[in-house]
Amino acid sequence: MESTRKHLIELLTKQEGHISGQQLSEQLNISRTAVWKHMNELKKDGYEIEAVQRKGYKIHGFPDKISENTLQWGLETRWMGHQLYHYDQVESTQEIVHQMAKQGKPHGTVVVADEQVGGKGRMARSWDSPKGKGIWMSFLLKPDLPPVEAPQLTLLAATVIAKMIDERSDLEPQIKWPNDVLIHHKKVSGILTEMQAEQDTIQYIVLGIGMNVNQEEEDIPSDIRYKASSFKIESGLDWNIQKTIQHFLTLFESSYDQFIRDGFQSVKEDWEKYGYKIGENVTISTMKETWEATLLGIEPDGALRARRKTGEEEKLYSAEIHWGEGGYLA
């Protein structure tokens, strides 16, 4: 259904004048009644389509709202988002994708929502997901990797978000360990990775992405404005959410394919390029002690690598990091 409608939109867009129902029927290999039904569904989505007797159909305008049709039209991917589902409001996109995974949905299945009422981040923290202001999305991956390498996909996703912001704006994104994307020291995006595995085999991974896109300052809860922001607040510009989602999915697919083909090294290099305060001094607190350190980079398992003043290097899996001026605890 999705591929037929996507092909229909492409045919309408490429045609300078009208295209007859018979031509569409032949090219799509569906009945003229089915063509008519698809046209009605596109009109419900906000596509402006003219139907003239004995001439056929012509598209005059495209919707500015998000839907399965608008997201798939123009999405130039080979496997990412070919099964894509859009919801006005959900409890959590993560939970929907978990259910879809159990139903056997394929690798690359994507769920996007205009609003989440029960969004969550790492460590069961809540994630504010207001309607129409951001990107609230989860997708299904079935990598042929050992479970111990699953954290690498979280690091990969963070680099893709940073690259996307880089390519679409003059902003300078950074990644705060392990996976918060910052602009001007404030969080604009977070990632949640959940895995289902048996012994040495990953059954599937659900990767959740939250991006604060078009929130105004008053949309950010007052108690977190000192550490949270949006693309719009930081750039002063409105962002097209549809094109931003498509850009992310396209970039993620190519980065994921490279990672599967060539390994983690390029992801590590990208992460450290965007890494927040890499090469700088911070204060680290663990259950045993508090100490000064220089951040050096990341390990393949997602650990943060830091060097004490004595020169000794440490791998950190869990710690409170006092980032200093402009930063906050992690």
Secondary structure, DSSP 8 states (H G I E B T S, - for coil): -HHHHHHHHHHHHH-SS-B-HHHHHHHHTS-HHHHHHHHHHHHHTT-EEEEETTTEEEEEE--SS--HHHHHTT---SSTTSSEEEEEEES-HHHHHHHHHHTT--TT-EEEEEEESS-B-GGG-B--B-TTTEEEEEEEE--SS-GGGTHHHHHHHHHHHHHHHHHHSS---EEETTTEEEETTEEEEEEEEEEEEETTEEEEEEEEEEEE-S--GGGS-GGGTTTB--HHHHHSS---HHHHHHHHHHHHHHHHHHHHHH-SHHHHHHHHHHBTTTTSEEEEE-SS-EEEEEEEEE-TTS-EEEEETTS-EEEESS-EEE--TT----
